[in-house]
Amino acid sequence: MPLTSEFAPLVTDPLPAPPANTSSAAAPIALFLYRRPRHTLRCLQSLARNPEFLDSPLYLFCDGPKDAVDAAAVEEVRRMAHALPHPGKVIIESTTNRGLADSVIAGVTRVVQEHGRVIVVEDDLVLAPSFLAFMNQSLRHYRDNPLVMQVSGHMYPVDTGSTSDAVFMPMASSWGWATWDRAWRRFDPDMRDFQMLVEQSALRRQFDIDGAFPYFSILKRQRAGKADSWFIRWYLSLFMHGGMTLYPRQSLVRNEGFDGTGVHCGVGGSPYDATDALPDRPLTRLPDTDHVDAHALARVRTFLAAQNTFWQRARRRLRTLSAPRPS
């Protein structure tokens, strides 16, 4: 589905072509940056440890400052982007503050229209050395399968019990992911299917992974203008089209934004990340069948339900309220 007029002005300008010395076999990377130099450095260092990094077209989307307080940090991040020794980089600097949601929607749309696929990374992510290999292999393998709408680099800290290195699940992912133009065309930022969930309780429960996580509550906040999330709208689009996301058996991503610097993250560390180190070995054994792994989904459902208990939510809220805010 094409973007509506609300978002069309964000994606009309053609992207500059990356330098010719990048490989057309490697999927382009869209990296979204804002005002966190330390996180940006760690993210770039982890990307550089991926052998495919220098062969990948790299689009760095730098959002503009909200106010004068943010300006110095934003400028430092942009200096880092310009200093990055990458032969295929293109830097897109916004003169205004679009916010993460509009930045991701516009950036992903522009890249998939140009290249047919994209790998999406945000500045607070640290990536395993095999992250890009997994993304590129999966993008090639499932390129023409309409049921597969997304590839995730993140996995919840559960044992999937699978003999494959990846499993299919029916929910979207926001921490290091990839998609194709054919899937992104189904993205509806205006949430036209929202009312269907309002009217059908069984569908709402399914959307919430059998009540394990309050995705519909987040969707309602988005609808009411109390949240600004590209992810919940993308998940609704994937869900309503019966799509699936391929998740690695072991997470290839760690989110370091739970330190008070992230716009949508709390503090105290992410409860959705494993505590052990990111894997070094490549994950190459992709599933032969294209259906949801019920065993893996059941374990993720149990994990999410445990994280979403009253006391867990209360403790996270208290940590957020008591944390010092970034200057």
Secondary structure by P-SEA (a helix, b strand, c coil): cccccccccccccccccccccccccbbbbbbbbcccaaaaaaaaaaaaacccccccbbbbbbbbbccccaaaaaaaaaaaaaaccccbbbbbbbcccccaaaaaaaaaaaaaaacccbbbbccccccccaaaaaaaaaaaacccccccccccccccccccccccccccccccccccccccaaaaaaccccccaaaaaaacaaaaaaaacccccaaaaaaaaaaacccccaaaaaaaaaaaabbbbbbcccccccccccccccccccccccccccccccccccccccccccccaaaaaaaaaaaaaaaacaaaaaaaaaaaaaccccc
